[in-house]
Structure formats: C-alpha cells, structure tokens
Amino acid sequence: MHTIFNLVQNKKENREEISSRILKTVFEALLEVERDEFMKNKESQNKKNGYYSRLAKTLAGIFEIKVPRDRLGLFKSLILEIAKREKQNLDQLAFELYSKGMSDRDIGSALENVYG
C-alpha cells in the first residue's frame, strides 16, 4: 500500500487527481481493517476471499475501489452503507432544492460552496 507521502510526490498530477488517489487509498485501508475486525468475531471456517471492484463517486472524483469479501458472503461494510446513505441524502437535498425553484447552476454552486 502506498503511503500518503508517496501519493503526493508526483508533481504532474493536479489537486483533484491527488485527492482522488489519497481518498481511494484511505477508503481501501478502512475497508480492509473493517473486514479484518469482522473476521475476528466470526466462525473459524469463514476466510478472506479476495476483493471485488466497485466504482466510488465522490466530490473528489470517480475511482475504482477494491472491496474485500469473505468466503461465506457474510461481510457487509458499514463504511459503504454510510457512504451510500450520505449520497442518497445529498441527492434528496438537490431534488428538494430544484423542486423549490433553484436552478441547476444555483444548486451546483451551493453544493460547491459547502463541499468544496
């Protein structure tokens, strides 16, 4: 795994690319720790079983992450559920603002001001 320091060394990348790579690295590390903790508390017959890919859409960009899994298919990431819920909340907010008469441009500008 790359360290955060190594990720920011490439001067040719713009801030969005660097932010996206850092977020990807941190997110994957959190998922790995979450699965490891899950596996400590479960049956001994269940084992780690690699990864599957999923696209992550964030304010830092869209990137592919490796989501860990287990053989019995019991591991469900709480981190992914929280991220999914936050995206749904953000989508609902944008819809409500639009239905109250805000333009797409105004909504985008407001979200940009809040989330950067």
Secondary structure as GFF3:
##gff-version 3
##sequence-region A 1 116
A	DSSP	alpha_helix	4	7	.	.	.	ID=ss1
A	DSSP	alpha_helix	15	40	.	.	.	ID=ss2
A	DSSP	beta_strand	48	58	.	.	.	ID=ss3
A	DSSP	beta_strand	61	70	.	.	.	ID=ss4
A	DSSP	alpha_helix	78	99	.	.	.	ID=ss5
A	DSSP	alpha_helix	104	115	.	.	.	ID=ss6
###
